[in-house]
Amino acid sequence: PTTEMQKMKIKDLSKRLEEGMLKAAITKEDYMNLNTLESRLSNFLRRASMGNHNQPYPQLVSSSPIGTMIPTPVR
């Protein structure tokens, strides 16, 4: 069984991951491409963890309210 604290951590991590993947995408098509999702996700997590060796849960992106997310990349 998952505790409420674990659920909150998973939700927070997923929000940060989603925001980071959105910011890393060059175009909307790049962000939406399911064929490259696994490799982009792996690369993103590898880059994020390299900068956060001593943190048990790497801070993938700066914390900002989910309401400020832009649904498509701005580049």
Contacts in CASP RR format, 6 or more apart in sequence:
PFRMAT RR
TARGET T0000
AUTHOR 0000-0000-0000
METHOD contacts of the structure
MODEL  1
PTTEMQKMKIKDLSKRLEEGMLKAAITKEDYMNLNTLESRLSNFLRRASM
GNHNQPYPQLVSSSPIGTMIPTPVR
2 10 0 8 1.000
9 57 0 8 1.000
13 57 0 8 1.000
13 60 0 8 1.000
15 66 0 8 1.000
16 59 0 8 1.000
16 60 0 8 1.000
16 61 0 8 1.000
16 63 0 8 1.000
17 41 0 8 1.000
17 44 0 8 1.000
17 60 0 8 1.000
18 69 0 8 1.000
19 60 0 8 1.000
19 61 0 8 1.000
19 64 0 8 1.000
19 66 0 8 1.000
19 69 0 8 1.000
20 44 0 8 1.000
20 60 0 8 1.000
20 61 0 8 1.000
21 31 0 8 1.000
21 40 0 8 1.000
21 41 0 8 1.000
21 44 0 8 1.000
22 31 0 8 1.000
22 69 0 8 1.000
22 70 0 8 1.000
22 73 0 8 1.000
23 61 0 8 1.000
23 73 0 8 1.000
24 40 0 8 1.000
24 44 0 8 1.000
25 31 0 8 1.000
25 40 0 8 1.000
25 73 0 8 1.000
26 73 0 8 1.000
26 75 0 8 1.000
27 73 0 8 1.000
27 75 0 8 1.000
28 72 0 8 1.000
28 73 0 8 1.000
30 36 0 8 1.000
30 40 0 8 1.000
30 73 0 8 1.000
31 72 0 8 1.000
31 73 0 8 1.000
44 60 0 8 1.000
45 60 0 8 1.000
48 58 0 8 1.000
48 60 0 8 1.000
49 58 0 8 1.000
51 58 0 8 1.000
52 58 0 8 1.000
52 59 0 8 1.000
END
